[in-house]
Amino acid sequence: MTETKQLYEQMPEEESAYKPLKELNLLDDFLFDVTTMDLDACKIIIELSLGMTLKSIKWKEGQKVVHNLPGKRGIRMDFCVEDGEGNFIDVEMQKRNEGNIPKRTRFYQALADAPILKSGEKGFDNLPPSYMVIICGFDLYHRGKYRYTFEHRCKEVPGLCLGDECRKIILNTKGRNDEEVDRTLVDFLHYVENSREEELSEDCDIRLKHLHNKIAQIKLSDEMEAAYMRTEEWERLIEEKGQKRGEKAGQEKERIRIICTNLQKGRSAEDIADFLGEDAEEIGKLCHIAGEFAPEYDVEKIYSRLKNT
């Protein structure tokens, strides 16, 4: 299993306490990451988010992690697929408001489109229609809407669309306009925030029941429980030792320690970069330096060499 938990997300103090796997909600990174390894679960999430029915979807190969030019920031998508009509769909989960989401969608869209066209290809007709869906556990625009849909439109001519076939949809689990949207969306977003059987009504959409059954199986899995415990332990080490040292060096040493632990388990630099959500070239250089101190992987010596390089 490819573990995709982001290790360096800063959590508010009241949310940093350990929660058992069975108490996680779809808003939580680990449960969302594991759930969306299942293509059928991804299909259900897209259909409930966008209010559409898809004939089929397939993974968009090679685009979950998109690297930029050397030294420039890349992106790592939660999951991205292509439907039977050729539409590109990227879905992201955002539990807390930690940054400029509108500009994040701009950056993600640019890098997601970049690999599609080949060098020397004329025209832009091969760029597929795209949907970028951000499911938020907060109301980004404070308007009480469950769904905010954005398209590029002309300011001077009402109703005139730019025609770039790019839609960005911001969903809000704390919406209040129940009478304006389909109940299926409301039930889904409430379930995202509270992923428990008691949150499901008897007459809710059958697809939501299927999604819950998949999540219930994950919460009962010993394998998933073990993977979750490892992730929680790594986060705890980073947080505790970083705070104890009270300096950037402490956090960097914990980062090196985690990378070395993965190297000792035989994982490649590319797999470690994917796991950490970091640039593969940078992690590759660090792994090369760490390799000079194998098999003991002395963190202090690696850190010292890294500082002098």
Secondary structure, 3 states (H helix, E strand, C coil): CCCCCCCCCCCCHHHCCCCCHHHCCCCCHHHHHHHCCCHHHHHHHHHHHHCCCCCCEEECCCCCEECCCCCCCCEECCEEEEECCCCEEEEEEECCCCCCHHHHHHHHHHHHHCCCCCCCCCCCCCCCCEEEEEEECCCCCCCCCCEEEECCECCCCCCCECCCCEEEEEEECCCCCHHHCCHHHHHHHHHHHCCCHHHCCCCCCHHHHHHHHHHHHHHHCHHHHHHHHHHHHHHHHHHHHHHHHCCHHHHHHHHHHHHHHHHHCCCCHHHHHHHHCCCHHHHHHHHHHHHCCCCCCCHHHHHHHHHHC
